[in-house]
Amino acid sequence: MPAVRAAGPVLVLLGLLAAATAVLELTRSPLAPVLVPACLALGSGAAAVVAERGAARLPGRSARPWRALGGALGLLAVGQVLATVRAGADLEFGGAEDVPMLLAVPLAVLAALRLLPPRSRRWPGWRTVLDGLIATLAVAVSGHVLLAALLTGVDGAADGLIAIGYPGVGAVLVGVGLVTVTGVRGARRGAAVWLLAASVAMAAVAIGGALGRTLGSTAATAVTEQAWMAMLAASVLAVRSDPGEPTTPDLDRPIAALRGLVLASGVASAVLLLLLAGVLAGRGIDPVEAGGGAALVVLTSLRTVLWAGDGYRLTRRLLRTEGYFRALVHSGDAVTVVLDGTGRIGWASGAVEAQLGWTDRDLTGRLLADLLDEGDRDLVPRVAQAVRGGTTVGLLPTTARLRARGGGWRDVELTGAAPSGAAPAGVSGAGDSGGLVLHLRDVTDRSSTQRELERMAYTDFLTGLPNRARFMAALGEVSAGTTPGCLLLVDLDGFKAVNDVAGHDEGDRLLCEVAETLRAAAREDDVVARLGGDEFAVLVCAGRDEATVLAERLVVLLDRDHRPPAPDGSGRGGLALPVSGSVGVAELPVGGDPAEAVRRADLALRAAKAAGKNCVRTTGEALDRVVDRRARLARDLPAAIADGGLSVALQPVVGVEEGRVLGLEALVRWRHAELGDVPPEEFVGVAEDEGLIVPLERWVLGAATAALAPLLAQGHDLKLGVNVSVRHLQAGCLADDVARALAASGVPASRLMLEITESVLVDAEDRVERELAALREAGCVISIDDFGTGHSTLARLSRLPVDVLKMDRDFVAHIEHDPRAAAVVASVVDLGRTLGMDVVAEGVETPGQLAALRRLGCRFLQGHLLGRPVPVADLAAVLVGPVGGALDGDRTPSHV
């Protein structure tokens, strides 16, 4: 709404001028003939300025009404200025001051008509015109009634003209103002109402002016002047309240003009009652009044007939629209319900009985919240509040449980909501009943399917127990709660034998039996889950003591013989396969890490397995130290690899026939700043588990080849052995890492021997075989380390590019006293000779072992008897030192 800054001060000025004129007239001041017109001129001029400023603030067409009004007010000011100049003159026949005042009337009418919308300005419509005629005639008749009693003694044409003309002008202004209020848009209706008030005040001015000019009544003159100020104030308020022509469509335009009908009928009824009251009081009715009253009755009756026709058409239109709406609603799969401000169902449409289990008649009048589940009863007020806030994002769609008529429950989805009875955005005139429109849909089947899918996603398909995902979620809930718990990991002993001997179906039956045993032994609040394979878990909501008691009871219950059915299907005479359980127990403190608890329980389970199985082990100080140490190693190993915290030790490999050192095996060492020397078997395992084995072995390759290069430059004939993890092979980058290390050090590829474990022969994939073939083609020597401990086959061994077999030290340890061990070593030596492979015996510790190996024809030996691992700085002394004495049995063995 454009602000007119001068409106406020002008309204104050008009109030002061109204008070001044009243005082001047009522005190019969001799200055009144001069000062009163001057006050009226000043007020009219100030109001004209406000109208012009208001027009200047509005764009284009919107400014036209106020320019016309400003002109009318300016003419009124001119007329009052002329009246001031002619103060004291004979006013019986009027004067020049009446001319601009009469000219102001068409401008005022034009201002009112300019407020109408562009299309309405051409022809307001018969109903609007009829309302204006009724109002105009009513004002005219009422003016005649008021003036007739007071002007009976007035003679002369001028007085008669004034007595009739002034009220006629007021009547016309009121009628036009009423037409404007009826036809104007809602956005400008406030301005039209104030303009109508100005017209009514102008009619009072006209009637009062007629009385004052003809009768010379001081009271009538004072009333006329106050009505003049009121007319000016209403004009100022009209200018101030106009926001301009709306740019949006006229959405709130009434289908039938009710406002004009109400105003016109009210004014006509008031005039007719006035005439009736005069008759009852003994006053006669002259022909003009009788004709005017009859005309009012006819016009009002005609307007009523038109209204009845409009009502009939509107009723038919409403019924047709409601039919369309009901057909549209019934065509959808959702139920539409309309709630009043209290949440009571006032109307329901759609497949109500099919979707909600009620008929629309049964639902009508019920509180929707009473039909919802207790946990969902606050949903309706929350949705209503969200709708009033302008958005339901995050709240809808949502699902609630609704009670059907038969007592059952249905899952109902709320997919949309809107206020009932609210006006569109930016349009005024429609009230908000505070109700709500909701769209409901029965989703019971879908919810059941969803719950079943969720159950399947979190349930082990074989045993029906919670799976790993559900169990980890339960661990997270306990960790986030206030009560600590304990975790039991249960692993079956002997399950593989059941699968291998009796078949997988029998293994599945055993798993189901174990699941029932665990479920029956656990308490009601405990969570029993199958994590995978033959591993189960129990979450105990209690302390360590109670959890340990339960674990021990589980060990007893699981220790039994499993008897698969006999071939004839009977339960007797079948195999008896021993089955037991090992249990690891770990505490889960409040706020603890569930994954860490699982790791600790797994360590405890491994301890139980190592202790002979069929027992319970609980995480304690020793196991906790193991976990903490391993975590510390995993955290510090990357820095050790990157910052040179590791070192390489080299152990000699001696040729029996050559009597000298022929090779060196590179062994990585780590001296931790706080933990001291860390065994390779410990941190290499950590590297494999943490994904660090590739960068670790990449560093070893670089350091070992760099240590070998100066030895080769000095003329030593040596090969370098480096252990390689299967995971490095599987990563597919070993060949590139080897080539990079050899290029950096200048060591020929034929001097590098890569030692891989025997498990590669079993699990070798095509990619691994291609990697080994590429290394062999590059000139590297391929060696199988710890040969004899795996499950390799001769067919696979003959196919892979292997050059050297290194026997496991367990074979060598018993070769002196165990003929079977000596026979195995002899067979390996013969196998290598047959396949064209060199055989290296590891772990040579005693002269007896050395002598036995020499008798069996093993040409290459490695062990503490022949040389311990030494740092790179001490390697030169080892290479130049004698080894012949050791080979001849003259060296005392060294046991480290």
N, C-alpha and C positions, 0 to 999 in steps of 0.2 A: 504494500500500500504506500503510495507516494506521500511523503510527509510535507505538509504546508506549514512552514514555520510561523507564518503570520496569523494562523488560525487562532491559536491560543490567546495571544494579546488582543486580537479583534473581538473575541467572545467576551473577554473581560471589559473591553471598551464599550461593547453593546450593553452589558449589564449596568455599567455606570451611567450611560446615556439614558437607559430606560428609567433608572431611578431619578435622574435629573429632570426628565420630562414629566414624570409623575408628580414630583414636588412642585414644579412650575405651574402645572395645570390645577392641582388641587388647592394650592395657596392663592390662585388667581393673581399671579404676579403680573405686573404691567409689562414685564419683559418677555412674557410667554409668547406673544405673537412673533417675536423675533428669534428668541433662543430655541424654542421648540422646533421650528423648521430647520434651524441651523444644526441642532442635534441630529434630526432625522437625516439631513443631508450628509453630515459627517459619518454617521453609521452606515448609510447606503454606499458612500464612496469607499469606506474601508472594506465593506463586504465585496464591492466590485473589484478591489485590488486583490483580495483573497481568491476570487474566482479566476482572475487573469493569471495569477501565479500558479494556481492549480492546473489551469489549462496548459501553461508553459511546461509543467513537469510531466505531462502525459503525451504519448506519441500519437500523431495523426488523428484518426477518427475519434479516439477516446477523448480528445480535448474539445471537440465541437460543442457538446452540451454546455460546458462551463464558459466557453467564449460567448455563447448566446446569453447565458445567465449573467455573465459579467456586463454585457451590453444592457440587459434589462435593469440591473442594479444601478448602472451608471446613469440611465435615463431617469430612474427614480431619484437619484442624487441631484440631477439637474433640475427636476421639478421642484424639489425641496429648496434648492438654492433660489429659484425664481419666487417661491413662496416667501422666503426670507426677505427678498428684495421688495416684494409687494406687501410686506407686513402692514396691517391697518387698512388695506383697501377693501372695497365692498366685494364680498365673495358670493353674493346671491346668485349671480349668473356664471360663476366659475371664473377662470382666468387662464393666463398663459401657462401656469404651472401644471394644469391638467393635461396639456398636450403631450409632454414627454412621458407622463405617467401612463396615459392611455397607449402610447406607442410601446411601452415596456411590456404590455400584456402579450402581444404576439411573440415577442422574444422569449418570454417566460414559457409560453406554450411550446415554442420551438426547442427550448432547452430540455423540456420534459420528453418530447418526442425523440430527440437525439439520443436519449439514453437507451431506447429500444434497440435490439439487435438489428443488424443490417437487413435481414430478410423480413423481420417483423415490422420494420419501419414502413414498408410499402402498404401493407394492410394488416392491422392488428388481429383481425378476425371478428366475426359477428358477435361472438360471446363477449369478447373484451369490449367492443364498442357498445354493446348493450349494457354491460356493467357500468361503463362510463356515463351513458345516457341516464341510467337510473340514479347514479350518484349526482349528476348535474341537476336533474329534475328535483331530486330530494333537497339539495341545497337551495335551489331556487324557491321551492315551495316553503321551506322553513324560513328563508329570508323574508318572503312575502308575509308569512304569519307574524314574524317579529316586527316588521315595519308597518304592517297594516294597522295595528292598534295604536301606533305612535304617530302615524302620518295622516290620520283622518282629517286633520285641519289644514293640511298643507295644500296651498293653491299655486298655480303657475306651472307653465311647461317645464321650466328649468328644474324646479323642485321635483316634478314628476319624473323627469328624465334621470336625475340623480338617484331618486328612490328606486327606480327600476334598473338603471344601468349598472350601478355599483354592485348590487347583489348578483346581477347577471354575470358580471365579470368574475366574481368570486366563485360562482357555480361552475363556470367553464373551467377555471383553473383547477378546481377540485376534481372535476370529471377527468380532465386530461391527466392529472396526477395519479388518479386511480387506475387509469389505463396503463400508465407507465409502470406502476408497481406490479400490475398483473402480468405484463409482457416482458419485463426486463429479466436478464439472466440473474442467477443466484449470486454471482460474484459482485454485481453492481446493485443488488436489491437494497442494500443499506442506504446507498445514495438516493435511490428512488423513494424510499420511505421518508427520508429527511426532506426530499423535494415535495412530497405529498403533504408533509407537515407544514412546509412553507406555503403551499397552496391553501391549506385550511386557514393558516394565519392570515393570508392575503384576503381570503373570503371574509374573515372577521374584520379586517381593515376596511373592506368595501362596505360591509353593512354598517360598521361603526362610523365610517366616514359619511355615509348617507345620512345617518341620524344627526351627526354633528353639524353637517353643512346645512340641513333643512331646519332642524329644531334648535340649533345653538346649544345643545346639551354639553355641559362641561364633562360630566361623567362619561358620556359616549365618546367625547374627544379623547379623554385620558385612556379609555380602553383601546381606542383606535391606535394611539401612539404606542402602547405596550404590545399590541398585536403586530404593529410594524416592526418593532425591535425583535419580537419572536420570529417573524418571518425572515429577517436578516440573519438571525442566529441559526435558524434551520437551514438556510441557504449555505452558510459557512460550513456547517457540519456535513451537509451533502457533498460539498467539494472535498472536504478532508477525508471522507470515508470512501471515496471512489477509487478502486484499484486500477481502473482502466478496463478496456474491452478484453475479455478472456480470449486467449489463443487456443484453448482446448475446446473440443466439441461441447455443445450444450447438453451434457448428459443428464442434468437434473431438471430439464425443462418438463413441466407437468404435462401429462396426457390430457387432462381436463383442467381448465382454469378455475381452481378452487378459491384462490385468494380474492379475486375480483368478485366472485359470487357471494362470498361471505361478507365482504365489505359493502357491496351494493345492497344486498338483502338486509344487512343490519341498518344501514342508513335509511332505506325505504321504510323498514318497519318502525324505526324511531320517528320518522315524519308522520306516518299514519297514526301511530300512537299519540303524537302531539295533537293532530287534528281531532282524534277521538276524545282526548282529554279536554280540548276546548269545547267540544259539543257537550260533554258531560258537565262542564262548568257553566253552561248556558251561553257560550259564545257561538255566534253564528259563523257559517262558512260561506264565503263569497264565491262566485262562479269560478274565479281563477284558482282558488284553493281546491274547490271541488274537482275541477278539471285536472289539476295537477295530481291530486290523490288518486283519481280514477286512472290516470295515465301510469302512475306508479304501480297500481294493482295489476294493470294489464302487462306492463313491462316485466314486473316481477314474476307474474304467472308464466309469461313466455320464457323467461330465463329458467324457471323451474322445469318447464317442459323440456327445454334444451338439456338441462342437467340430467333429467330422467333418461333422455335418450342417450346421453353420454354414459350414464351409469349402466344402461342396458348393453351398450356396445362394449364397455370396459369389462363387464361381467363375462360376456361371451368370449372376449379376447383373453381374459384371464383363464377361463376354463380351457380354451384351446391351447394356451401356452402351458398350463399345468399338465394337459394331456401329453404335449410334446415332451415336457420335462420328465414326466413319469415314464414315458416310453424310452427316453434316453437313459434314465437311471436303471430301468429294468433290463436294458440291453447289456449292461455291464455285469461283471462278475463280482462287484463289490456292493455292499449295502450302505446306503446313505442315511444317516440319522441326523436330525436337527435337535439340538439341546437348547433349552432356555437358559437364563442366567443362573439358575440353581443346579444345572446339570441334569434336569429331567427331560426325558425323551418326549418331544412334541410331535415328531413325524418321522416315519421310517419308510424307505422305499427300496425296491430291489428284491432279490431273492432272499427275503428275510428269513423265512422258515428253513430254507435249504442251507443258508450260510450260518445262521445264529441259533437255530433250534427253537425259535419263537415265531409267532405270527405278528404282523405289524400292529394288530389291535391289542395283543397282549403286551407289547413293548411300550405302547403309548402311555405316557403318564408315569412310567417307572424311572427311578434314578439309575442312571447307567452305572454309577459307582457301586450300587448295591448288587449288581450282577457280576462284578469283577471279583477275582480272587483278592484276598485280603492284602497280599503284597503288591497288587496293582491298582488299588483304589485311589492312590494319589496321582494316577496317570492323567485323569481328566483335568483336574486343576492345573497340573504342570503343562499340559498341552494348551489349555486356555491362556495361561500366562505367556507361553511362548508365542502364540498367535497374536496376542496383544502387543508383544515386543517386536513383532514384524518378521520373525523367522523361526522355523521349526527344525532348522538344520542341526543334526546331532541328536535330535529327539525322535524324529519320525524318518522312516517307518520303524515301528516297534511292535512287539508281540505281547499280548496279554492273555490271561486265561479268563474265559467268560462262561458262566454257568448257564446251561440250556434249560429248557422248561422241564425236561424229564429228570433233572438233577445231575446229569453228566457235565463234563467240562469240555470246552473246545478252545483251541488256540486260535486267537483272532488277531489279525495284523491290522494296525492302523496305518494306512498309507497316505492319508492327506487330511488336512484340517483347514478350516477357514472360519472367520467370524460370520455370524448370521445377522443380517440387517445392517451391515456396515456400508458406508458410502465408498465409492472408489476413491483412490488416492487423488488428491487435488480437487475434489468436488465436494462442495458443502450441500447441506440440505437433507441428507439422510441420516437418521439416527442410528445409533449402535445399541442393539438390545442387550448386549452382553452375552448372547448365546454363542453356540458353536456348531459348526457343521463338520461331521466326521465321516470318513469312509472306512468301512470295516470289511474284512475278507477272512473267511475261514481257511486257516492254513494248518489244520490239525494233521492231515496226512503228511504235508511237507515237513512239519516240525518233527513228526515221528520218524520220518526218513532221515532227517538231519541228525536226530539223536542217535539213530542206529548207526549212521556213518561215523559219528563222533565216537561211539562205543567201539566200532570196529577199528578206528584209527588208534585207539588207546588200549586195545585188548589183544592179547595173544590169541591167534586163531585156533591153536591146538588145545591149550589148557583152559582158555577162558579167563585167565588171570590178567591183570594189568600188564602192559608191555613196558619196555624201557622208557619210552617217552612219558607215559603216565606216571611211572615210578619216579623219574627225575622231577616231574612237576610236584609230586607229593613231597619229595625231599626239599624242594624250594619252599613249599608252604610251611614245613616244619622249621626250616631255617629262618623264615620271615616271622614266625610266631614268637610266643613267649615261653614255650615248654621245649626243652631239649629232647632229643631222641637218639636212637642207636640204629645202626645199619648192619644187617647180617647178610653176607654173601655166602650162598650155599652152592657147592659144586659137587656133582655126583662122582663117585669113584667106581669104576667098572662099567660105566655107561658105554664106552666104545666097544667093549666085548659083547654087550647085548646087541648093539647095532650090527657088528660084524658077524656074530654067530647066529643070532635069531632073526636078523633082518630089521629094516627101518620101521616097519609097522609095529613090531614088538617094542622097538625103542620108543616110538610115539606112545604106546600104551603105558610104558614105564614112566614116561614124563607126566602123563595124566594122573597116574597113581601118586607120584611124588607131589604133584600140585594139590591133590586132595589131602594128602598127609600134612603138607605145610599149612593149608587153609584151615584144617581142623585143629592143628596144634596152636596156631596163632590166636591172639586175643581179638576181640571184636574191633577194636580201634586200630589194630595193626594192618599194614598194607603188605600183601604178598604179591610178588610179581615174578614173571619169567623174563630174564634179560636176554636170553638167546641160548640155543644149544641146550646143554644140560646145566646151565647156570641160572640159579634162582636168587631172589633177594627178598628180605623181610625188613620193613621199616617198623621198628618197635618204638612206641611213644612212651618210653621209660628210660631209666638210667642204665648204666653198664651192668650192674649186678643182675637186674631182672632180665636184661637182654642175654647175658651169658647163660643164665639158667635155661632160657628158652632155646638157646643154641645147643646146649648139651642135651636137652630133651629131643631136639631134632636129630642129633647124631644117633641117639639110641633108636629113634623111630625109623631112620633110614637104613640102619644096619640090618640087612636081611638078604635072603637068597631070592632072586627073581627067577621064577620058573615059567618059561614059555610053554605053550601047549605042545603036547606030543604030536607026532606026525598024524596020528589018527584023530586028532582034535580033542582028545581027553586031557584033563589037567594033571594026570598022573604019569609018572615015568619019564617026564621031560627033563631037560637039562636044568641044573641048578647053578645059576650065574650069580656070584656074590656081588652085591651092590651096597655101597655105603655113601656117606656124605661127609665132606669137609666144610667147616664153617669158619669164616673170618668175621670178626666183630670190630666195628669202629664207632666211635661216638660222633654225633652230629650236634654240635653246640648251637645255641641261638645266635643267629647272625653269621654262622660259619658257611664255608663254601661247600655246596653239595658235591661238586666234582672232586674236591680234595678229600672229602669223607669216603667217596667211592674208591679213590686211590689207596687210601689207608686200609680200607677193608680188603681190597684186593691183595695188598701186601700181607695182611694177616692171613688171608686164605692161602697164599703161597707158602707162608710159614707152616700152616697146617698140613699142606701137601708134603712139604719137605720133612715134616716130623713123622711121616709114616701114614698120613691120611686118616680118615675116620676119626677126626678129633676137632677140637675148637682152639683157635688162637685169637687172642684179643690184642688190639693195638695197645702197646704200652710204651714205656720210655725207650726201649731198644728199637722198636719198629718206628716210633716217631722220629728218632735220631736218623734212621735210615731214610725216611721220607724227606726230612729236612736237609740231609746231606745231598740227596739226589737233586732236590730243588735248587740247592746252592750250586751244585756242579752244572746243572742245566743253565742257570743264569750266568755263570762266569765263563763257561766254555767258549762262547763266541768271542769274547774279548781276548782269551788266551790264544785263539787261532789267529786273530787279527793283529795282536800286539807282540807276537813272539814269545808268548808264555810257555810254549811247548819246545821240546828238544827231541833229537833223534839219537838213539843208541844203536850200534851195529854189532851183530853177533856173527862170528866166523862160521863158515861151512868148509869142512876139510875134505880133501880128496885122499882116500886111503892109498891108492897107488902112487899119486903124485907126492904125497907126504907134505903138503903145504895147504895154505888157505886158498880156496878157489872162488869163494863167494862170500857175500855179506848179506844178512837179513836185517832190514831196517825196522826198528821197533820204536814207536812213539812213546815219549815220556812226558809227564806233566807234574811239575812241582808247584802246588797251589800255595799262595802266599800265606794262607791261614791253616789250611787243612794238611799241608805237607805233601808228600808224594802220593799221588792218586794212581792206583793200579790201572793199567790199560784196559783190562777186562771190565772195569767199572765205568770209566768215562767213554770208552768206545760204544758200550751199550747205550749210554745216555745220548751220545751223538746220533746213533741210529734212531732212537725213539723221538728225538727232538728235531729230526730233519737236518742235522749238522754233519752227517757222515761224508757228504760230497766235499764241502769246504775243508774238512779235516784231512781227508786223504789227498786232496789237491795240495794242501800244504806239505804233507809228508812226501809226496812225489817230488815237489820242488826242493825241499831240504835234503832229501836223501841223494838225489842226482847231483845236487850242488856239492855234497860231501864226497861223492865218488869221483867227480871230474878231476880234482888235483891228484888223486891216487893213480888214475889212469895215465895222467900226464907224467907221473914219476916212473912209469913202466910196469906197474903191477897189473897182472892178468886176473881180473876179477869180474864177477857178475853180481848184480845187486838185486836182491829179492825184496819186494814191497807187497804187503798184504792188501787185498782189495775186497771191499764189501760187495755182497750181491746187490745191494741197493744202488751202489755206484754204477754197476753194470746195467741195472734196470733203468737208471736215469738217462742212459744213452749218450753221456758226455765223457765217458772214460777215455776213449780213443783221442778226443780232442785235448783232454787234460794231460795225457801222457805225451802227446806230440808237443804241447806247449812246454812241459817240464824238460823234455829232452833238448828242445831247441834253445831254451834258456841256459842250460848247463853245458851243452856241447857233447853230451854223452851219447854214444851210438845206441840205437834201439836194440841191437843184439846183446848189449850188456845188461839190459833190464829184464828181470824175471817177475811177472805178476802172479801172485799167489792168491788163488780163489778157493773157497771152501767146497767140499764135495757136494753140498746141497744144490749147487748150480747144475750139476749133472742131472738131477732129478727134475728140478723146476725150470730148466732152461727153456726159454721161449725163443721164437725165431729171431726176435730183436737182440736177445742176449747172444745167441749163436753168431749173428752177424757182427756184433761188437767184438767178440773173441776172434773171429776170422779176420777182421780188419786189423786188430792188434798183431796177430800172428803174421799177417801179410806185411805189416810195417817192419817186422824183424824182431819183435819182442818174444820173449820166452814165456810160455804159459805153464803154470804149475798148479797141481791140485794139492791143497794143504789139508792136513789131518785126514789123509786118505784112510779109509777103513771104518770111519765112524758114521758114515752116511748110508744111503740106500741106493747107490749108483748101480747101474747095470753095465755089463761089458759092452753091450751094443752101443749105448750112449757114449761110453768112454772111448770106444774106437772111432766114433764119428766126430767128436769134438777135437779141436786143434790143441791137444795137450802134449807137453814135452817132458814134464817132470812130475813124479809122484812123491809126496812127502808123507811118510808113515806117521800116524799119530803116536805120541810118546807113550800111550798106555800099552801098546804092543811091545815096545822096547823095554818097559819097566820090568816085565816078568820073563824076559827071554832067557835069563840064566837058569831058572829053576823050573820053568813050565814048558814041557815039550810041545804042548799045543800052541803056545804063543810063538815058539821058535818055528813051528810048521807054518803058521800064518805069515810070519815075516818072510820065510823062504818062498812061500807062494806069491807074495807081493813082488819080491825081487825077481822071481821067474816071470811074473806077468809083465813087469816093466821091460825085462830083457826081450820078451816075445813081441811086445808092442813097440819096441824101439824107444822106450822112455827111460830116463835116468830115475833112480830111486834114492831118496834122501831119508835117512833115519834121524828123527828128532829125539831129544831127551836123553842123549848118551851121557850117563852120570858115573858109571863105574868101569874099571878095566875089564870085568867079566862081560858086561854088555858089549864093550868094544870088541873083545875077542870073539864073542858069539856072532856078531854082525860081520866080522871079517871072514869067519868060517862060512857064513851063508852067502858071501859074495856081494854084500852091500858096499858100494864104492864110495858113497858120500855120507858124511856123518856131521851131526850138529848137536851140541850139548855143552854143559858146563865143564865136562871133562876136557873138552877140546878148546873151549874158549867161552868166556862169559860176554854178555853185551857190554860194550864200553862206549863212552862218549867219542865223538868225532876227534877230539883233540888227542885221545890216547890210542887211536887206531893205528898209527904208524908203528908204535912199539909192538903191537900184536902181530902186525904183518911181517916184521923183520925177526920176531922171536922164533925159536925152534918149536916145532910140533911133533918132530919125530919121536921124542921121548914119550910123549903121550900115546902115540900110536904103538910104541913098543911096550907100553904098560909100565913105564918108569915114573910117570907123573901121578902124584897123589890126587885123587878126585876132589873136586870142589863141590860142596852141597850148599846151594843158596836157596 
